[in-house]
């Protein structure tokens, strides 16, 4: 898992049926990492800091549905918590 910042969204005209209704977001790894496409499991929005999960575990938030993903947003970081 790592921290990232949501920098945009992705719109698809054709997608896998298991992705219907799910948001695809562009997330930049913090502090200055690459941008990846991630499936949103928590309702994140542009500008928010999030936790990213990669690999096989990235599909766990969507069980029992099998979702083809390599990267998922699994938490939103609360900026007011210290």
TISE-462960 format. One record per residue: x, y, z of N, C-alpha, C in turn; residue number from 1. Coordinates in Angstrom, 1 decimal. Example, Ala and Ser with C-alpha at 12.3 -4.5 7.8 and 13.67 -1.06 7.14 Angstrom:
BEGIN
NODE:13.2:-5.7:7.8:12.3:-4.5:7.8:13.2:-3.3:7.8:1
NODE:12.8:-2.2:7.1:13.7:-1.1:7.1:12.9:0.0:7.9:2
END
This chain:
BEGIN
NODE:0.8:-1.2:0.0:0.0:0.0:0.0:0.9:1.2:0.0:1
NODE:0.4:2.3:-0.6:1.1:3.6:-0.6:0.1:4.7:-0.7:2
NODE:0.6:5.9:-0.4:-0.2:7.1:-0.5:-0.2:7.7:-1.9:3
NODE:-1.3:8.2:-2.4:-1.4:8.8:-3.7:-2.4:10.0:-3.6:4
NODE:-2.4:10.8:-4.7:-3.3:11.9:-4.8:-4.1:11.7:-6.0:5
NODE:-5.4:11.8:-6.0:-6.3:11.7:-7.1:-6.2:12.9:-8.0:6
NODE:-5.8:12.7:-9.2:-5.5:13.9:-10.1:-6.4:13.9:-11.3:7
NODE:-7.3:12.9:-11.5:-8.2:13.0:-12.6:-9.0:11.7:-12.7:8
NODE:-9.9:11.6:-13.7:-10.7:10.4:-13.9:-10.5:9.9:-15.3:9
NODE:-11.0:8.6:-15.5:-10.9:8.0:-16.8:-12.3:7.6:-17.2:10
NODE:-12.6:7.9:-18.5:-13.9:7.6:-19.1:-13.7:6.5:-20.2:11
NODE:-14.4:5.4:-20.1:-14.3:4.3:-21.0:-15.5:4.1:-21.8:12
NODE:-15.4:3.9:-23.1:-16.6:3.7:-24.0:-16.9:2.2:-24.0:13
NODE:-15.8:1.3:-23.8:-16.0:-0.1:-23.8:-15.2:-0.6:-22.5:14
NODE:-15.9:-1.4:-21.7:-15.2:-1.9:-20.5:-15.8:-3.3:-20.2:15
NODE:-15.1:-4.0:-19.3:-15.5:-5.3:-18.8:-16.8:-5.1:-18.0:16
NODE:-17.7:-6.1:-18.1:-19.0:-6.0:-17.5:-18.9:-5.8:-16.0:17
NODE:-17.9:-6.4:-15.3:-17.7:-6.3:-13.9:-17.3:-4.9:-13.4:18
NODE:-16.9:-4.0:-14.4:-16.5:-2.7:-14.0:-17.7:-1.7:-14.2:19
NODE:-18.9:-2.2:-14.6:-20.0:-1.3:-14.8:-20.4:-0.6:-13.5:20
NODE:-20.5:0.7:-13.5:-20.9:1.5:-12.3:-19.7:1.8:-11.4:21
NODE:-18.5:1.4:-11.7:-17.4:1.7:-10.9:-16.6:2.8:-11.5:22
NODE:-16.0:3.6:-10.6:-15.2:4.8:-11.1:-13.7:4.4:-11.3:23
NODE:-13.2:4.8:-12.3:-11.7:4.7:-12.6:-11.1:6.1:-12.5:24
NODE:-10.1:6.1:-11.6:-9.5:7.4:-11.3:-8.0:7.4:-11.6:25
NODE:-7.4:8.5:-11.9:-6.0:8.7:-12.1:-5.4:9.1:-10.7:26
NODE:-4.4:8.3:-10.3:-3.8:8.6:-9.0:-2.3:8.7:-9.1:27
NODE:-1.7:9.8:-8.6:-0.3:10.0:-8.6:0.3:9.6:-7.3:28
NODE:1.3:8.7:-7.3:2.0:8.3:-6.1:2.7:9.5:-5.5:29
NODE:2.5:9.6:-4.2:3.2:10.7:-3.5:4.6:10.3:-3.0:30
NODE:5.6:11.2:-3.0:5.5:12.6:-3.3:5.5:13.0:-4.8:31
NODE:6.3:12.3:-5.6:6.4:12.7:-7.0:6.5:11.4:-7.9:32
NODE:5.6:10.5:-7.7:5.7:9.2:-8.4:4.9:9.2:-9.7:33
NODE:4.8:8.1:-10.3:4.0:8.0:-11.6:2.5:8.0:-11.3:34
NODE:1.8:8.2:-12.4:0.3:8.2:-12.3:-0.2:6.9:-12.8:35
NODE:-1.1:6.3:-12.0:-1.7:5.0:-12.4:-3.2:5.1:-12.4:36
NODE:-3.9:4.2:-13.1:-5.3:4.1:-13.1:-5.7:3.1:-12.0:37
NODE:-6.7:3.6:-11.2:-7.1:2.8:-10.0:-8.6:2.7:-10.0:38
NODE:-9.2:1.6:-9.6:-10.6:1.5:-9.4:-10.9:2.0:-8.0:39
NODE:-11.9:2.8:-7.9:-12.3:3.4:-6.6:-13.3:2.6:-5.8:40
NODE:-12.9:2.2:-4.6:-13.7:1.3:-3.8:-14.4:2.1:-2.7:41
NODE:-14.0:3.4:-2.5:-14.5:4.2:-1.3:-15.2:5.5:-1.7:42
NODE:-15.3:5.9:-2.9:-15.9:7.2:-3.2:-15.0:8.4:-3.2:43
NODE:-13.8:8.2:-3.6:-12.8:9.3:-3.5:-13.1:10.3:-4.7:44
NODE:-12.6:11.5:-4.5:-12.7:12.5:-5.5:-11.4:13.2:-5.9:45
NODE:-11.4:14.0:-6.9:-10.2:14.6:-7.4:-9.7:15.6:-6.3:46
NODE:-8.4:15.5:-6.1:-7.7:16.3:-5.1:-7.6:15.7:-3.7:47
NODE:-8.2:14.5:-3.5:-8.1:13.8:-2.2:-6.8:13.0:-2.2:48
NODE:-6.3:12.8:-1.0:-5.2:11.9:-0.7:-5.8:10.6:-0.3:49
NODE:-5.3:9.5:-0.9:-5.8:8.2:-0.8:-4.8:7.1:-0.5:50
NODE:-5.2:6.0:0.0:-4.3:4.8:0.1:-4.6:3.9:-1.1:51
NODE:-3.5:3.4:-1.8:-3.6:2.6:-2.9:-3.2:1.2:-2.6:52
NODE:-3.9:0.2:-3.1:-3.5:-1.2:-2.9:-3.2:-1.8:-4.3:53
NODE:-2.1:-2.5:-4.4:-1.7:-3.1:-5.7:-1.6:-4.6:-5.6:54
NODE:-1.7:-5.2:-6.8:-1.5:-6.7:-6.9:-2.8:-7.4:-6.7:55
NODE:-2.7:-8.7:-6.3:-3.9:-9.5:-6.1:-4.9:-9.0:-5.1:56
NODE:-4.3:-8.4:-4.1:-5.2:-7.8:-3.0:-6.0:-6.6:-3.5:57
NODE:-5.7:-6.0:-4.6:-6.5:-4.9:-5.1:-7.9:-5.3:-5.5:58
NODE:-8.2:-6.6:-5.7:-9.6:-7.0:-6.1:-10.4:-7.4:-4.8:59
NODE:-9.8:-7.5:-3.6:-10.5:-7.9:-2.4:-11.6:-7.0:-2.0:60
NODE:-11.5:-5.7:-2.2:-12.7:-4.8:-1.8:-14.0:-5.1:-2.5:61
NODE:-13.9:-5.8:-3.7:-15.0:-6.0:-4.5:-15.6:-7.4:-4.4:62
NODE:-15.1:-8.2:-3.6:-15.6:-9.6:-3.4:-17.0:-9.6:-3.0:63
NODE:-17.8:-10.5:-3.4:-17.5:-11.8:-4.1:-17.4:-11.6:-5.6:64
NODE:-17.7:-10.4:-6.2:-17.5:-10.1:-7.6:-16.0:-10.1:-7.9:65
NODE:-15.7:-10.8:-9.0:-14.3:-10.8:-9.5:-14.1:-9.6:-10.4:66
NODE:-13.3:-8.7:-10.0:-13.0:-7.5:-10.8:-11.6:-7.5:-11.3:67
NODE:-11.4:-7.3:-12.6:-10.0:-7.3:-13.2:-9.3:-6.0:-12.9:68
NODE:-8.5:-6.1:-11.8:-7.8:-4.8:-11.4:-6.4:-5.1:-10.9:69
NODE:-5.5:-4.2:-11.1:-4.1:-4.3:-10.5:-4.0:-3.3:-9.4:70
NODE:-4.8:-2.2:-9.4:-4.7:-1.1:-8.5:-6.1:-0.7:-8.0:71
NODE:-6.3:-0.5:-6.7:-7.5:0.0:-6.2:-7.3:1.0:-5.1:72
NODE:-8.2:1.9:-5.0:-8.2:2.9:-3.9:-9.0:2.3:-2.8:73
NODE:-8.4:2.1:-1.6:-9.0:1.4:-0.5:-9.3:2.3:0.7:74
NODE:-8.8:3.6:0.7:-9.1:4.5:1.9:-8.8:5.9:1.5:75
NODE:-9.6:6.8:2.1:-9.4:8.2:1.9:-8.7:8.7:3.2:76
NODE:-7.6:9.5:3.0:-6.9:10.0:4.2:-7.6:11.3:4.7:77
NODE:-7.9:11.3:5.9:-8.6:12.5:6.5:-7.5:13.6:6.9:78
NODE:-7.6:14.7:6.2:-6.6:15.7:6.4:-6.6:16.4:7.8:79
NODE:-7.7:16.2:8.5:-7.9:16.8:9.8:-7.3:16.0:11.0:80
NODE:-7.1:14.7:10.7:-6.6:13.8:11.7:-5.1:14.0:11.9:81
NODE:-4.6:13.9:13.2:-3.2:14.1:13.4:-2.7:13.0:14.3:82
END
